[in-house]
Amino acid sequence: MSVVIKPTVNNIISLWFGADTPIRQYKIKLNPDLWKACQRIDHSFHVSSKLRSPEQYRKSDKIAFARAVQQELNRLRASMSKETGCFA
């Protein structure tokens, strides 16, 4: 069973904010780049609602977090394509 997931807003939210289950751990293991991007964004992310705990984030905060992760992934892909000379 392959669980490589697309970095959609809903998938990022469920991966980062979801309950810690064996299935989630498996998804993290199969999607290390996505997980690392989530970790990087988590260190610098400031929510508009000023809530500190991710468990208290509003839906809009979670969406903003997921979009920031998508931007980070796009930035990483762009820098990798420049380094390798591939344009995908």
C-alpha positions in Angstrom: 0.0 0.0 0.0 1.5 3.3 -1.1 0.6 6.4 0.8 2.6 9.1 -0.9 0.3 12.0 -0.6 -0.2 15.1 -2.7 0.6 18.3 -0.8 -3.0 19.6 -0.8 -4.2 21.9 2.0 -6.4 19.2 3.4 -3.7 16.5 3.3 -1.2 18.8 5.0 -3.7 19.7 7.7 -4.6 16.1 8.4 -0.9 15.1 8.4 0.3 17.8 10.7 -2.7 18.4 13.0 -4.1 14.8 12.9 -4.2 12.4 15.8 -1.0 10.4 16.2 -1.9 7.0 14.8 0.1 4.2 13.1 -1.4 5.2 9.8 -0.2 8.8 10.3 3.3 7.6 11.3 3.4 5.5 8.1 2.4 8.6 6.0 5.1 10.6 7.7 7.6 7.9 6.9 6.6 7.8 3.2 6.5 11.6 2.9 9.7 12.9 4.6 10.0 16.0 2.4 6.5 17.1 3.3 7.0 16.3 7.0 10.3 18.3 7.0 8.6 21.2 5.3 5.9 21.1 8.0 8.5 21.1 10.7 10.4 24.1 9.2 7.2 26.1 8.9 6.1 25.3 12.4 9.3 26.9 13.8 8.5 30.3 12.1 4.7 30.2 11.8 2.8 32.9 13.6 -1.0 32.5 13.6 -3.2 35.5 13.1 -5.4 34.5 16.1 -2.4 34.6 18.5 -3.1 31.2 19.8 0.0 29.3 20.9 -1.1 25.7 20.9 -1.7 24.0 17.5 -4.6 22.1 19.1 -6.3 25.5 19.5 -5.7 26.8 16.0 -8.8 28.0 14.1 -9.5 26.5 10.7 -8.2 29.7 9.0 -4.9 29.2 11.0 -4.6 25.6 9.8 -5.2 26.7 6.2 -2.6 29.4 6.4 -0.1 26.9 7.9 -0.8 24.5 5.0 -0.4 27.2 2.4 2.9 28.2 4.0 4.0 24.5 3.7 3.0 24.5 0.1 5.0 27.6 -0.6 8.0 26.0 1.2 7.7 22.9 -0.9 7.5 25.0 -4.1 10.6 27.0 -3.1 12.5 23.8 -2.4 11.5 22.3 -5.7 12.5 25.4 -7.6 15.9 25.5 -5.9 16.4 21.8 -6.6 15.5 22.3 -10.3 18.0 25.2 -10.6 20.7 23.1 -9.0 20.1 20.0 -11.3 19.2 22.0 -14.4 15.9 20.2 -14.6 12.7 22.2 -15.2 9.6 20.2 -14.3 
